[in-house]
Amino acid sequence: MVCTGIIWGTIGIAGKLLYRHTDLDAVAVTWLRVVIASPIYVVLGLKALGGNLLRATRRDLTLMVVFGVVLITYQVCYLEAVARIGVSAATLISLCVPPVLVAIASVFLLGEHLNSRTASALVGALIGTALLVGWQADGGDGSGSRVAGVLFAIGCATGIACHVMGSRAIAGRHHALRPLAIGFPTGVVALLPILGGSQLTFDLPVSGWLLLLYLGIVPSVVGYWLYQRGLQYLSATTASIITLLEPLVAAILAWAIFDERLGLIGWLGGLLLMGSIIVLSMGSPESVRQTTEDIALA
């Protein structure tokens, strides 16, 4: 599980390096990443399930297709946020806000009680996000781009929350590889209508292809497999705390490679966001605690 947090903490770094060394944009990077990962998942799915890979009810197959579209959408949003507000802020907002969104949805949609722990986590997350936005107002590059970056990060967080809650609804009925073997290829197709307006090119330097192969294989396939293995042995609370390695690793690498600095206000915001996940995992309703366990599937 520790390895998973470290691996996923490198996604934004690899994306930003691709921006520096190629002309690819977020849509093109995401599409190429999913194109690389999709056949791997299909092969793994066929190996595990054989001819039963697509054996599911029409409703569940439809949901898997929808989840594939959501998956590709929030991955694009994340890389768009990285391009505008940097790796650290984009990762913190994208990963720490979803459990709070689920807590709010659980109150209004599932009738769960908003206890003091959940309310405290909500307030902490809101203040943390506001501090990160405030830091960007002082240290970013262009207010319009910063606002768009924060909105993309919140869009990513919303997509992650929807994907996790929806995937859990069918998880007990299917092998873990089935939704991925269906969802990833769906994502490839879903981006095709807007791919023409992107900066897609196959004329890339060797370093660009190596970074794409890394994104398509290591975080997308190896990271998920390690995460699933880890969940067999760890509690939700432990898993959620270890998941916080992802934004921590992203922040350290962004500082070391890009000289990205959050500053005092930004770090306070980040700590409040990460603290909110810990609070939610310790004393909130089961649906919210389970989401903090699953949230790294982003």
Order of alpha helices (4+ residues) and beta strands (2+ residues): alpha-alpha-alpha-alpha-alpha-alpha-alpha-alpha-alpha-alpha-alpha-alpha-alpha-alpha-alpha-alpha
